[in-house]
Amino acid sequence: MTHVVILFLDGVGLGAEDPQVNPLVAAGLPVLEGLVGRGALVAGSGPIETPAAVMVPTDASLGVPGRPQSATGQTALLTGRNAPQLVGGHYGPRPTAALRQMLEGDTLFSLALAAGNPVAFANAYPAGYFAAIERGKRLHGAIPHAVQAAGIPLRTADDLAAGRALSVDLTNAAWRNGLEYPDMPERTPAEAGVAMARLAVGHSLSFFDHWATDMAGHQGGLAAAVRILEEFDAFLGGLLSGIDLARTLVLITSDHGNIEDLSQRGHTENRVPTILIGANRHLVAEQVNDLTHITPAVLRVLRS
């Protein structure tokens, strides 16, 4: 059986080759560049195939005018349905009632579980997040909503401290410095990648939602965006060092563009990269052209 690890990079598109506005060009990304080649993550490139990986430019607009948004893009990715078309436009960041209903039906998570595949959602959430949900002060994003609806519990601070979960900042610094968890163990991004690899060993499908990239795009600072991308690259290196790529597919993708164009702080209409590493990568690459194709392709891999 092929295991699948999905690394979801919120708000990462294929942009211009200008390092002053595109941190994907300005950053040093030795792991990604070793996989798909330097200069692959720009508009107009691809599909690209190397001996190690395949990169497929992926349509996030789905034939609907306007700039793609997180709630509809993530719903399309997780359900295989054209969410923006079904609800009449791109919408986000939090899912509407109609989108929540879609996410409570057949999704990547629920269908994988129904087929007997153990599923891990790697993100950890602090106690304050659960309290705000309970009080009705916030809504889940599309991804954690689908996770909960599938019956998968969200991971907690205890899971993070024990190495069974990941922080979106990879190093746990935000937990120690901003979330009142001063004793949370410190990690390097590479160590977080190794932790993700350990999690993946016991699950057919593992998923990590790295939304820090979208936040960096909205904030607009080149240095911070470069740092976040370089930390992700080190994380990816740690992950790849700990898994068997003969039996595991690593899939990296996004829901819309943003961070690749810091000349403005909104989302873009650029295609997003879907990067496929390891087992069955060519099978998936042949099936993916837009976000709705990812869940069906992954489910086929899990059956293989």
Secondary structure, 3 states (H helix, E strand, C coil): CCEEEEEEECCCCCECCCCCCCHHHHCCCHHHHHHHCCCCCECCCCCEECCCEEEEEEECCCCCCCCCCHHHHHHHHHHCCCHHHHHCCCCCCCCCHHHHHHHCCCCHHHHHHHCCCCEEECEECCHHHHHHHHHCCCCCCHHHHHHHHCCCCCECHHHHHCCCCECCCCCCHHHHHCCCCCCCCCCCHHHHHHHHHHHHHCCCEEEEEECHHHHHHHHCCHHHHHHHHHHHHHHHHHHHHCCCCCCEEEEEECCCECCCCCCCCCCECCCEEEEEEECCHHHHHCCCCEHHHHHHHHHHHHHC
